[in-house]
Amino acid sequence: MARRAEPREKEAVAFAAITRAYAAKRILVYTDPKIVGRPGSPAYSIVDVYAPPMVMFGASITLLTAFGLMEWIIGMVGAILIWSFVQPPIVRWRANRRARAIAFASLDGLKRFWVLGGFALVLKDWPERNCVAPGGDWRAFATDYLVDPVDRDTTIEA
């Protein structure tokens, strides 16, 4: 006798379909670095944000004590330029990588990012079919476009 699958089981089937499609490069995943890289996000890393400037400013103090004021000023200008223009793209890139890794590692990770927002799934061959968090329903997206017809019913033999 077959019974209907529980909501958690349906989510597991949809999540498995999404991870298979992502691994097969059938879907594109977009993340908003302003959302996934902010404090409170699972992908946020305080070390990425504060360690590089602390190291650069510490190195500039070494320049001050070892060489003098002019070298220190040049070192500080260089550190501020690096902190302003080089570090932010690296931090955003790392937050996006971590967000994808966390989201596709487990069903709970995907749910956490979906509630947070800043996440979108897009069919690679059909870009107008997409699902954007938090308003879109990723379960329906996966069921409509990614789940195999055999798994769509999600009946389980008792």
Long-range contacts (C-beta under 8 A, 24 or more apart in sequence): 1-157, 1-158, 2-155, 2-156, 2-157, 2-158, 3-155, 3-156, 3-158, 4-154, 4-155, 5-154, 5-155, 5-156, 9-154, 9-156, 10-139, 10-143, 10-154, 11-107, 11-139, 12-107, 13-142, 13-147, 13-151, 13-154, 14-138, 14-139, 14-142, 14-143, 14-146, 14-147, 15-107, 15-110, 15-142, 17-142, 17-143, 17-146, 17-147, 17-148, 17-151, 18-104, 18-110, 18-121, 18-138, 18-142, 18-146, 19-104, 20-146, 21-146, 22-104, 25-124, 26-123, 26-124, 26-125, 26-146, 27-121, 27-122, 27-123, 27-124, 27-146, 28-121, 28-122, 28-123, 28-124, 28-127, 29-100, 29-103, 29-119, 29-120, 29-121, 29-122, 30-119, 30-120, 30-122, 31-95, 31-96, 31-99, 31-100, 31-118, 31-119, 31-120, 32-117, 32-118, 32-119, 33-92, 33-95, 33-96, 33-118, 34-118, 35-116, 35-117, 35-118, 36-95, 36-96, 36-98, 36-99, 36-113, 36-116, 36-118, 36-119, 37-91, 37-92, 37-95, 37-96, 40-116, 41-95, 41-99, 41-116, 42-98, 42-99, 42-102, 42-109, 42-112, 42-113, 42-116, 43-95, 43-96, 43-98, 43-99, 43-102, 43-113, 44-95, 45-94, 45-95, 45-98, 48-90, 48-91, 48-94, 48-95, 49-91, 52-82, 52-83, 52-87, 53-79, 53-83, 53-87, 56-82, 56-83, 110-138, 114-138
